[in-house]
């Protein structure tokens, strides 16, 4: 299957039978080269309700008659806008036509600004997606936490997608420690370089994290790897 990086924390996973997009922040993303209308997918996975992650989820779901998978609060909010949703929450898992999704904790926040003020959209999450014999862990926005060891022990991870931008999430050093805890086969940095506040060096992450046994893939925007 193929994993394509679309910038920030957005990835497109093509299993051959299904297409999944994670955290589709494309409109307003200065690093993105594709528009929401360019995306074809079957499912939209949203780790939490911040604008740079929920992003274009509703528009993409509507364009593709796709289902949004997220925590209950995000799912309800999106469902009120007339798209198909599947609500979940932390610790829970569900079998979909493409495979299994389990939500994990993430230490962060969630909420979006609207004309009516800030709307709280539940707890942020990470996502474990098992499909085609591979497990992909999208950590969402999070700080380092010790339970990453438990996640890695219970769910052998093929690819870990980890924020490295600092300020709002883990920085380079903490993300490298996350690789030690999770023990993935491949680790990919994300959530860096989009804005000045998160302009960290992914090559520094690669150097620090590479000592923990994972293959580190620093993916330019629009790059694809086979997993």
KETI-252814 format. One record per residue (C-alpha): x, y, z; residue in one letter. Coordinates in Angstrom, 2 decimals. Layout:
{{X,Y,Z},"A"}
...
//
This chain:
{{0.00,0.00,0.00},"X"}
{{1.08,3.60,-0.50},"X"}
{{1.33,6.46,1.98},"X"}
{{1.50,10.01,0.60},"X"}
{{2.36,13.11,2.65},"X"}
{{0.21,16.14,1.79},"X"}
{{1.77,18.52,4.31},"X"}
{{1.40,19.41,8.00},"X"}
{{-0.27,16.29,9.52},"X"}
{{-2.18,15.22,6.42},"X"}
{{-1.52,11.84,4.83},"X"}
{{-3.34,9.82,2.18},"X"}
{{-3.23,6.04,2.60},"X"}
{{-4.08,3.95,-0.48},"X"}
{{-4.58,0.31,0.43},"X"}
{{-5.39,-0.71,-3.13},"X"}
{{-9.03,-1.28,-2.22},"X"}
{{-9.69,1.85,-0.14},"X"}
{{-8.32,5.38,0.24},"X"}
{{-8.08,7.04,3.65},"X"}
{{-7.09,10.64,4.34},"X"}
{{-5.86,11.75,7.76},"X"}
{{-6.28,15.29,9.14},"X"}
{{-7.02,17.00,5.79},"X"}
{{-5.78,20.55,6.35},"X"}
{{-5.36,21.71,2.73},"X"}
{{-7.21,25.02,2.37},"X"}
{{-5.11,27.67,4.08},"X"}
{{-2.09,25.39,4.37},"X"}
{{0.85,27.24,2.79},"X"}
{{2.70,23.97,2.15},"X"}
{{-0.15,22.07,0.49},"X"}
{{-0.09,21.72,-3.29},"X"}
{{-3.46,19.98,-3.69},"X"}
{{-6.95,21.33,-3.06},"X"}
{{-9.82,19.57,-1.31},"X"}
{{-11.52,19.05,-4.68},"X"}
{{-8.46,17.08,-5.86},"X"}
{{-8.92,14.41,-3.18},"X"}
{{-10.65,11.10,-3.81},"X"}
{{-11.15,8.91,-0.76},"X"}
{{-13.52,6.57,1.05},"X"}
{{-12.83,7.65,4.64},"X"}
{{-11.67,10.82,6.39},"X"}
{{-9.90,10.29,9.72},"X"}
{{-9.71,13.29,12.05},"X"}
{{-7.56,13.10,15.18},"X"}
{{-9.02,16.19,16.86},"X"}
{{-11.07,19.31,16.39},"X"}
{{-8.48,21.97,15.60},"X"}
{{-8.77,23.79,12.32},"X"}
{{-5.37,22.63,11.09},"X"}
{{-6.50,19.00,11.45},"X"}
{{-10.26,18.91,10.92},"X"}
{{-9.60,21.36,8.09},"X"}
{{-11.44,20.32,4.94},"X"}
{{-12.88,17.11,6.37},"X"}
{{-16.53,17.99,5.76},"X"}
{{-15.95,19.26,2.22},"X"}
{{-13.93,16.17,1.27},"X"}
{{-16.47,13.82,2.85},"X"}
{{-19.29,15.56,1.00},"X"}
{{-17.45,15.49,-2.34},"X"}
{{-16.71,11.78,-2.05},"X"}
{{-19.71,10.50,-0.11},"X"}
{{-17.03,9.43,2.38},"X"}
{{-17.36,8.71,6.08},"X"}
{{-15.59,10.80,8.73},"X"}
{{-14.10,8.77,11.59},"X"}
{{-13.28,10.76,14.72},"X"}
{{-14.06,11.21,18.39},"X"}
{{-17.74,11.52,19.25},"X"}
{{-17.78,15.32,19.53},"X"}
{{-16.07,15.93,16.19},"X"}
{{-18.25,13.28,14.55},"X"}
{{-21.45,14.83,15.89},"X"}
{{-20.34,18.31,14.78},"X"}
{{-19.53,17.07,11.27},"X"}
{{-22.69,14.98,11.09},"X"}
{{-24.75,18.09,11.78},"X"}
{{-23.35,19.42,8.51},"X"}
{{-24.91,16.57,6.57},"X"}
{{-22.07,14.10,6.03},"X"}
{{-21.68,10.47,7.06},"X"}
{{-19.79,9.95,10.31},"X"}
{{-18.65,7.16,12.60},"X"}
{{-18.16,8.36,16.21},"X"}
{{-15.55,6.71,18.43},"X"}
{{-13.58,7.52,21.55},"X"}
{{-10.31,6.84,23.32},"X"}
{{-9.62,3.17,23.99},"X"}
{{-12.34,2.04,21.62},"X"}
{{-11.82,0.20,18.34},"X"}
{{-14.02,-0.73,15.38},"X"}
{{-13.69,-2.94,12.31},"X"}
{{-14.34,-1.10,9.04},"X"}
{{-14.31,-2.50,5.49},"X"}
{{-10.67,-1.42,5.14},"X"}
{{-9.51,-2.67,8.55},"X"}
{{-9.49,-1.74,12.23},"X"}
{{-9.21,1.68,13.88},"X"}
{{-8.42,2.19,17.55},"X"}
{{-8.24,5.59,19.23},"X"}
{{-5.47,6.38,21.72},"X"}
{{-4.85,9.24,24.08},"X"}
{{-3.07,12.38,22.93},"X"}
{{-2.00,15.20,25.24},"X"}
{{-3.25,18.33,23.55},"X"}
{{-6.49,20.34,23.23},"X"}
{{-9.39,20.61,20.78},"X"}
{{-11.83,23.26,19.64},"X"}
{{-12.54,25.56,16.72},"X"}
{{-13.39,29.23,16.40},"X"}
{{-16.81,29.91,14.88},"X"}
{{-18.99,32.99,14.50},"X"}
{{-20.62,31.93,17.75},"X"}
{{-17.31,31.64,19.58},"X"}
{{-15.09,28.70,20.49},"X"}
{{-16.70,25.28,20.19},"X"}
{{-15.14,22.51,22.30},"X"}
{{-14.82,19.31,20.30},"X"}
{{-13.87,16.64,22.79},"X"}
{{-10.57,15.06,23.65},"X"}
{{-7.73,14.91,21.11},"X"}
{{-6.71,11.45,20.00},"X"}
{{-4.13,9.40,18.20},"X"}
{{-5.21,6.69,15.77},"X"}
{{-4.01,3.14,15.24},"X"}
{{-5.10,1.92,11.82},"X"}
{{-4.54,-1.75,10.95},"X"}
{{-5.13,-2.63,7.32},"X"}
{{-3.60,-5.08,4.86},"X"}
{{-1.42,-6.58,7.56},"X"}
{{0.14,-3.20,8.44},"X"}
{{-0.42,-0.93,11.44},"X"}
{{-0.07,2.82,11.07},"X"}
{{-0.03,5.02,14.17},"X"}
{{-0.99,8.64,13.55},"X"}
{{-0.18,10.31,16.85},"X"}
{{-2.19,13.45,16.12},"X"}
{{-1.02,16.48,18.06},"X"}
{{0.52,15.37,21.31},"X"}
{{3.24,15.75,23.83},"X"}
{{5.38,12.80,24.82},"X"}
{{3.68,10.36,27.21},"X"}
{{4.91,7.18,28.85},"X"}
{{1.94,5.10,27.64},"X"}
{{3.52,5.19,24.18},"X"}
{{5.53,2.25,25.49},"X"}
{{2.28,0.37,26.12},"X"}
{{0.93,1.31,22.69},"X"}
{{4.06,-0.11,21.08},"X"}
{{3.97,-3.28,23.18},"X"}
{{0.31,-4.03,22.44},"X"}
{{0.30,-2.97,18.79},"X"}
{{3.43,-3.71,16.73},"X"}
{{3.67,-0.57,14.59},"X"}
{{4.86,-0.54,11.01},"X"}
{{4.71,3.25,10.55},"X"}
{{4.55,5.94,13.24},"X"}
{{3.57,9.45,12.12},"X"}
{{4.87,11.78,14.84},"X"}
{{4.65,15.55,15.36},"X"}
{{8.06,17.18,15.73},"X"}
{{7.31,20.91,15.46},"X"}
{{7.55,21.83,19.17},"X"}
{{5.61,24.73,20.76},"X"}
{{2.20,23.04,20.33},"X"}
{{3.38,19.39,20.32},"X"}
{{6.45,17.28,20.87},"X"}
{{9.67,18.74,19.58},"X"}
{{12.61,16.90,18.06},"X"}
{{14.01,15.44,21.28},"X"}
{{10.69,14.24,22.68},"X"}
{{9.61,12.81,19.33},"X"}
{{12.88,10.88,19.18},"X"}
{{12.09,9.48,22.63},"X"}
{{8.65,8.51,21.31},"X"}
{{10.37,6.40,18.66},"X"}
{{12.28,4.62,21.43},"X"}
{{9.01,3.97,23.28},"X"}
{{6.93,2.90,20.25},"X"}
{{9.59,0.87,18.39},"X"}
{{8.03,1.31,14.94},"X"}
{{9.65,-0.10,11.83},"X"}
{{9.36,3.32,10.14},"X"}
{{8.99,6.77,11.72},"X"}
{{7.86,9.84,9.80},"X"}
{{8.01,13.41,11.18},"X"}
{{5.00,15.67,10.65},"X"}
{{3.49,18.90,11.98},"X"}
{{6.63,20.94,11.41},"X"}
{{7.62,23.76,9.08},"X"}
{{4.09,24.85,8.18},"X"}
{{4.34,28.04,10.24},"X"}
{{7.18,29.91,11.95},"X"}
{{6.19,28.66,15.41},"X"}
{{6.79,25.04,14.38},"X"}
{{9.78,25.48,12.11},"X"}
{{12.00,22.70,13.43},"X"}
{{14.56,20.63,11.52},"X"}
{{13.30,17.19,10.47},"X"}
{{16.87,16.08,9.78},"X"}
{{17.72,16.70,13.43},"X"}
{{14.83,14.40,14.33},"X"}
{{16.11,11.80,11.87},"X"}
{{19.55,11.90,13.49},"X"}
{{18.27,11.62,17.05},"X"}
{{15.52,9.08,16.37},"X"}
{{17.54,6.88,14.04},"X"}
{{19.57,5.43,16.89},"X"}
{{16.45,3.63,18.17},"X"}
{{16.27,1.14,15.33},"X"}
{{13.52,2.60,13.15},"X"}
{{13.95,3.65,9.55},"X"}
{{13.35,7.38,9.48},"X"}
{{11.55,8.75,6.44},"X"}
{{11.61,12.54,6.09},"X"}
{{8.92,12.93,3.44},"X"}
{{8.74,16.07,1.30},"X"}
{{5.23,17.28,0.57},"X"}
{{3.61,15.05,-2.08},"X"}
{{6.18,12.28,-1.55},"X"}
{{4.94,8.68,-1.41},"X"}
{{6.40,5.65,0.33},"X"}
{{5.36,2.02,-0.01},"X"}
{{4.64,0.25,3.26},"X"}
//
